[in-house]
């Protein structure tokens, strides 16, 4: 189950809260970002945090969604556009399971 909804990420993406034209796109990015986070930390976050993921993990999801939203074109000039922002890794590192 998704931890965030489009309204939760719109400020991070510089999208007006009353603009609903990209909600389906934003939800797909939320789903992809949450899946990325779960793979990166190697934990079942939904089971471990049934009342909701910690704030730093949710912020990492917001950063990833904003990154996906900003660099959504098929071809991007910037070399760093395809890389995960460093802040995402820093936010997730304390939660990462290194035993697997």
C-alpha positions in Angstrom: 0.0 0.0 0.0 1.3 3.4 -0.9 2.6 5.6 1.9 2.1 8.8 0.0 -0.4 10.3 -2.4 0.2 12.9 -5.1 -0.8 15.8 -2.8 2.1 14.8 -0.5 4.7 15.2 -3.2 3.4 18.1 -5.2 5.3 20.7 -3.1 8.6 18.8 -3.6 7.9 18.7 -7.3 6.9 22.4 -7.5 3.4 21.5 -8.6 0.4 23.5 -7.4 -1.8 21.5 -5.0 -4.9 22.3 -7.1 -3.3 21.0 -10.3 -4.6 17.5 -10.7 -3.5 16.9 -14.3 -0.4 14.9 -13.3 -1.8 12.9 -10.4 -1.7 9.6 -12.2 1.9 10.3 -13.3 2.9 11.3 -9.8 1.3 8.2 -8.3 3.2 6.0 -10.7 6.4 7.8 -9.6 5.4 7.3 -5.9 4.9 3.6 -6.5 8.3 3.3 -8.3 10.1 5.4 -5.6 8.6 3.3 -2.8 9.7 0.1 -4.6 13.2 1.5 -5.0 13.4 2.4 -1.3 12.3 -1.1 -0.2 14.8 -2.7 -2.5 17.6 -0.4 -1.3 17.0 -0.9 2.4 16.3 -4.6 2.0 13.5 -4.6 4.6 9.7 -5.1 4.6 8.9 -1.5 5.7 5.2 -2.1 5.7 5.5 -4.9 8.2 8.0 -3.1 10.4 6.2 0.2 10.4 2.5 -0.7 10.1 1.4 2.8 11.2 3.5 4.5 8.5 7.1 4.7 7.4 9.5 7.0 9.4 9.8 10.6 8.2 13.3 10.3 6.8 12.2 7.4 4.6 9.2 9.3 3.4 11.4 12.3 2.6 13.7 10.0 0.5 10.6 8.9 -1.4 9.6 12.6 -2.0 13.1 13.4 -3.3 13.0 10.4 -5.6 9.6 11.3 -7.0 10.7 14.9 -7.6 13.8 13.5 -9.4 11.7 11.2 -11.6 9.2 14.0 -12.3 11.9 16.5 -13.3 13.9 14.1 -15.5 10.9 12.3 -17.1 11.9 12.9 -20.7 13.4 10.1 -22.8 16.6 12.0 -23.5 18.2 14.3 -20.9 21.3 16.4 -21.4 22.5 16.6 -17.8 24.9 13.7 -16.9 23.5 13.5 -13.4 19.9 13.2 -14.4 19.8 9.4 -14.3 21.6 9.1 -10.9 19.7 8.9 -7.6 20.2 12.1 -5.6 22.8 11.8 -2.9 20.3 12.9 -0.2 18.2 9.8 -0.9 21.0 7.5 0.1 21.9 9.6 3.1 18.3 9.5 4.4 18.0 5.7 3.8 21.5 4.5 5.0 20.5 4.3 8.7 17.6 2.0 7.8 19.5 -0.3 5.4 19.9 -4.0 6.2 23.4 -5.1 5.4 23.0 -8.7 6.6 21.4 -10.0 3.4 
